Amino acid sequence: MSIPKTQKAIIFEKNGGELQYKDIPVPTPEPDQILINVKYSGVCHTDLHAWKGDWPLPTKLPLVGGHEGAGVVVAKGANVTNFEIGDYAGIKWLNSSCLGCEFCNKGAESCCPKPVLSGYTHDGSFQQYATANAVHAAKIPKGTDLAQVAPVLCAGITVYKALKTCDARAGEWVAITGAGGGLGSLAVQYAKAMGFRPIAIDAGDDKKKLCLDLGAEGFVDFKTSPDLGKEIVELTNGGPHAVIHLAVAEAAVTQSTEYVRPTGTIVLVGLPGGAYVKSEIFSHVVKAINIKGSYVGNRADTAEALDFYARGVVKSNAKVIPLSELPKVYELMEQGKAVGRYVVDTSK
């Protein structure tokens, strides 16, 4: 395949600085990497955090963000054996890990002390050509709609992993905060597909309609509910067995410790900057609740999450916009107006 010397990308030189749509060089893959012609890339709230520099881990600067890239392999390093030119491949948040430490050996690659992160410490998928470690890159079946599968590469894998670790059983209630957003709209579907009974928590009629259409058994508007906790407990006949926190709000976590069912599990996924978990200890102990964090999934979780999509059980329903309009999506995210998931078309 013909590979150009330059490409279009969105790049910023400092955190919070101008998001520049410009020409940059096409990277060359290392021996263990593949070069992917990124056709589409999902837009994640993490991309917004990376641009603004919200987290204590410093970003690479200048930086091309993005970590939900779906495209075609156009070149590969000398040591790559698991991909061929022309294969479909996906770029994930975890671009690579050492594969030899305690955590990698037990399938917790995301906890590797030497991670390489797409769109954070490694130039990501808001460009037309990007590199990824071949062992960690996602295998996407030929014929897959690359625009719609892109959000599964982070949002889908992340919520699927959180639901796998929430300790709920089929037929039990799972509350999802931020349910009408990019992660939440997928979480509602995965929860339903896994046999749980999802309750969506978000705000606004548009998000309510989306969540109910996707399979939520109830919707609670945190802005208009006179008593959110009471409403959730009544809807679930005693409180949800698990709560998946996708909303970027510290107060939502504290509130969930009050309405979660005794012996229930609260899973933290969203990462509001500078936030802390606050749980009243007496009730925490007496109710015997569990609070745990869930990061991105491993390679097995990736394959499983993609299989749900391939079987048509989960759909991303993403809105496709030109890469050049990425700043507009960030504005919607900051205003809490982003409904569902956005995907950028790198050719525009």
VEXMISE-760697 format. One record per residue (C-alpha): residue in one letter; x, y, z. Coordinates in pm, whole numbers, padded with zeros to 5 digits, always signed. Example, Ala and Ser with C-alpha at 12.3 -4.5 7.8 and 13.67 -1.06 7.14 Angstrom:
2
A+01230-00450+00780 S+01367-00106+00714 
END
This chain:
348
M+00000+00000+00000 S+00121+00350-00078 I+00204+00538+00242 P+00237+00918+00226 K+00510+01114+00402 T+00267+01352+00573 Q-00086+01332+00707 K-00363+01538+00867 A-00392+01535+01247 I-00524+01727+01545 I-00229+01816+01767 F-00171+02045+02066 E+00159+02177+02198 K+00059+02248+02557 N-00221+02135+02786 G-00528+02345+02717 G-00357+02501+02417 E-00485+02542+02063 L-00611+02225+01896 Q-00436+02252+01560 Y-00563+02071+01250 K-00245+02047+01045 D-00003+01832+00847 I+00247+01624+01044 P+00486+01341+00945 V+00359+00983+00914 P+00534+00768+01182 T+00746+00463+01104 P+00661+00143+01298 E+00917-00008+01535 P+01003-00381+01499 D+00715-00480+01732 Q+00462-00231+01596 I+00207-00206+01318 L+00122+00110+01126 I-00252+00159+01098 N-00425+00380+00846 V-00680+00510+01095 K-01014+00553+00921 Y-01218+00651+01226 S-01152+00731+01591 G-01393+00750+01880 V-01383+01054+02109 C-01353+00970+02479 H-01379+01191+02786 T-01021+01083+02858 D-00914+01271+02544 L-01059+01587+02696 H-00872+01523+03022 A-00548+01463+02831 W-00580+01788+02641 K-00659+01988+02955 G-00391+01813+03166 D-00638+01719+03439 W-00453+01414+03568 P-00131+01381+03772 L+00038+01172+03501 P+00196+01419+03255 T+00116+01389+02887 K+00362+01372+02600 L+00389+01717+02442 P+00325+01800+02163 L+00054+01536+02153 V-00189+01379+01909 G-00476+01254+02122 G-00720+00970+02063 H-00724+00603+02163 E-01021+00446+01986 G-00875+00416+01639 A-01011+00168+01384 G-00840+00116+01052 V-00628-00094+00819 V-00275-00226+00869 V-00050-00072+00603 A+00296-00159+00738 K+00447-00372+01012 G+00775-00416+01196 A+01012-00706+01135 N+00906-00891+01453 V+00529-00877+01395 T+00369-01215+01324 N+00006-01172+01429 F-00101-00912+01171 E-00076-00897+00793 I-00099-00600+00560 G-00464-00530+00488 D-00594-00664+00821 Y-00836-00452+01024 A-00687-00340+01354 G-00777-00122+01649 I-00577+00118+01863 K-00658+00101+02234 W-00574+00317+02537 L-00308+00067+02644 N-00079+00083+02342 S+00172-00154+02503 S+00295-00298+02832 C+00607-00488+02933 L+00431-00832+02927 G+00680-00963+03181 C+00588-00809+03517 E+00367-00953+03793 F+00060-00771+03664 C+00103-00850+03294 N+00157-01216+03381 K-00180-01238+03557 G-00376-01054+03290 A-00372-00710+03454 E-00170-00542+03180 S-00333-00208+03257 C-00153-00209+03595 C+00188-00259+03433 P+00439-00010+03582 K+00569+00069+03233 P+00260+00133+03021 V+00255+00317+02689 L-00077+00499+02653 S-00227+00597+02319 G-00320+00963+02300 Y-00141+01035+02627 T+00221+00920+02634 H+00216+00802+02270 D+00065+00985+01975 G-00283+00847+01929 S-00559+00808+01675 F-00662+01166+01593 Q-00441+01132+01287 Q-00459+00938+00963 Y-00169+00702+01040 A-00072+00579+01386 T+00145+00306+01537 A+00044+00041+01788 N+00218-00250+01955 A+00108-00555+01757 V+00052-00779+02059 H-00181-00527+02222 A-00360-00401+01912 A-00718-00519+01873 K-00803-00763+01595 I-01113-00646+01411 P-01293-00888+01176 K-01290-00795+00807 G-01617-00642+00694 T-01677-00467+01026 D-01813-00112+01014 L-01499+00069+01129 A-01684+00389+01219 Q-01924+00214+01454 V-01676-00029+01609 A-01432+00248+01705 P-01603+00336+02039 V-01591-00028+02147 L-01209-00009+02152 C-01213+00192+02474 A-01563+00279+02589 G-01700-00067+02517 I-01407-00256+02664 T-01397-00031+02971 V-01765-00064+03063 Y-01766-00435+02983 K-01474-00487+03222 A-01648-00283+03492 L-01964-00490+03456 K-01763-00813+03468 T-01612-00707+03801 C-01920-00556+03968 D-02019-00886+04137 A-02381-00862+04019 R-02558-01173+03891 A-02796-01213+03601 G-03138-01073+03692 E-02997-00822+03943 W-03016-00442+03926 V-02721-00236+03804 A-02735+00144+03821 I-02525+00336+03569 T-02438+00702+03627 G-02368+00909+03318 A-02579+00655+03131 G-02663+00886+02842 G-02303+00962+02753 G-02052+00782+02533 L-01957+00515+02786 G-02300+00500+02943 S-02487+00432+02621 L-02267+00126+02570 A-02282+00024+02938 V-02664+00006+02926 Q-02642-00230+02630 Y-02367-00450+02773 A-02554-00470+03105 K-02868-00583+02927 A-02675-00833+02713 M-02510-00979+03025 G-02845-01040+03189 F-02850-00747+03433 R-03138-00503+03483 P-02994-00156+03410 I-03117+00164+03569 A-02990+00477+03394 I-02895+00793+03584 D-02840+01113+03384 A-03019+01437+03296 G-03243+01559+03017 D-03513+01421+02790 D-03272+01338+02507 K-03061+01117+02731 K-03371+00962+02887 K-03503+00860+02546 L-03164+00721+02441 C-03122+00513+02756 L-03473+00369+02748 D-03442+00291+02378 L-03117+00104+02449 G-03278-00117+02713 A-03266+00061+03048 E-03556-00046+03269 G-03578+00294+03430 F-03432+00644+03410 V-03366+00883+03698 D-03292+01248+03620 F-03043+01366+03881 K-03127+01730+03809 T-03503+01709+03851 S-03556+01418+04093 P-03681+01547+04432 D-03501+01259+04608 L-03271+01069+04375 G-03165+00804+04627 K-03523+00727+04732 E-03636+00708+04369 I-03359+00463+04280 V-03429+00243+04584 E-03798+00230+04495 L-03730+00150+04129 T-03501-00138+04224 N-03702-00266+04521 G-03426-00207+04776 G-03140-00048+04583 P-02921-00165+04295 H-02692-00461+04353 A-02416-00268+04178 V-02345+00088+04066 I-02118+00165+03772 H-01988+00522+03795 L-01923+00672+03454 A-02030+01026+03547 V-01737+01261+03605 A-01872+01385+03939 E-01744+01323+04291 A-02088+01389+04448 A-02242+01103+04250 V-02007+00853+04414 T-02089+00969+04766 Q-02461+00960+04691 S-02440+00603+04563 T-02308+00478+04898 E-02647+00574+05039 Y-02871+00404+04782 V-02668+00095+04687 R-02820-00227+04820 P-02656-00383+05130 T-02364-00609+05023 G-02369-00424+04689 T-02066-00310+04490 I-01978+00037+04366 V-01739+00042+04070 L-01544+00359+03994 V-01466+00422+03627 G-01504+00795+03555 L-01208+01009+03663 P-01305+01358+03781 G-00989+01558+03846 G-00887+01590+04212 A-01187+01389+04335 Y-01204+01160+04640 V-01432+00876+04746 K-01634+00974+05053 S-01833+00707+05232 E-01983+00736+05580 I-01800+00458+05763 F-02076+00335+05998 S-02319+00277+05710 H-02041+00142+05491 V-01963-00126+05749 V-02319-00206+05853 K-02435-00237+05491 A-02118-00432+05404 I-02078-00247+05075 N-01778-00275+04846 I-01608+00003+04653 K-01358-00085+04381 G-01189+00072+04084 S-01199-00069+03732 Y-00953+00037+03465 V-00946-00065+03098 G-00981-00430+03004 N-00702-00670+02911 R-00656-00850+02578 A-00911-01118+02664 D-01167-00855+02768 T-01104-00682+02437 A-01182-00995+02237 E-01497-01060+02441 A-01624-00702+02415 L-01568-00702+02040 D-01753-01033+02010 F-02067-00876+02162 Y-02044-00610+01890 A-01972-00860+01612 R-02282-01060+01709 G-02496-00746+01690 V-02590-00758+02057 V-02427-00420+02121 K-02433-00123+01884 S-02243+00202+01920 N-02491+00430+01737 A-02208+00681+01708 K-02236+01018+01538 V-01964+01060+01273 I-01811+01405+01224 P-01496+01532+01047 L-01168+01515+01240 S-01131+01889+01186 E-01442+01946+01402 L-01306+01765+01710 P-01292+02090+01917 K-01672+02116+01888 V-01711+01776+02056 Y-01486+01884+02342 E-01711+02188+02392 L-02018+01965+02413 M-01842+01737+02662 E-01743+02028+02885 Q-02103+02153+02881 G-02245+01807+02954 K-02438+01818+02627 A-02275+01526+02445 V-02544+01263+02389 G-02406+00920+02304 R-02069+00874+02135 Y-01891+01080+01870 V-01652+00939+01610 V-01421+01142+01388 D-01360+01063+01021 T-00989+01122+00968 S-01032+01191+00596 K-01216+01517+00659 
END
